[in-house]
Amino acid sequence: MVQRFGRKASGSAVTFSRRAAVCVQAVLAAASLIAALGLFLSRASAEDARGEARQACKADYSRLCAGTMPGGGRVRKCLSDNYGGLSAACKTALDTHPPK
């Protein structure tokens, strides 16, 4: 059995055997799965890095930036503005994980 997938420039149909079509579909499905997994893992890694920075700077935030409302980079700006008074762990976290 033959399946058609589009047309050549000359106007005639491009044909593949059923076996070739199934193979192409399997490769495309695998590539899509790999891409989705890569995206998920990179996002999870970024979340872990943010969580580590948040933990390292928690005490500094409470001490220096307690009145700063989270969101829009305001906490990071406050911590950067007070860089000299930060703990070594927080400085390392800020230096290691630059803003998005």
C-alpha positions, 0 to 999 in steps of 0.5 A: 500500500502506498500513501501520498505526502505532498507534491513534487515541483513537477506536480506529481505526487510523492509516495512512500511505502506504508513501512517508510511512512510509519518509520517517518512518523516514529522518528518525528514522534521520538524527536518531539518527545526528546524536544519536550523532555529537554525543555522540561529539564531545562526549566526544572534546572532553572527552577532549582537554581532559583530555589537555591538562590532564594534559600541562600538569600532568605536571611538577607532578604528579611534583613535588608529588603523586607519591605520590597514587594516580590515580582518584576525583579524588585527583590533582586534589585534590592539585594544588588543595591545592598550587595556589600551587606549580603552574606557570602552565600547570597553573593555567590548565589547572585553571581552564579545565577544572573537575572533572566 
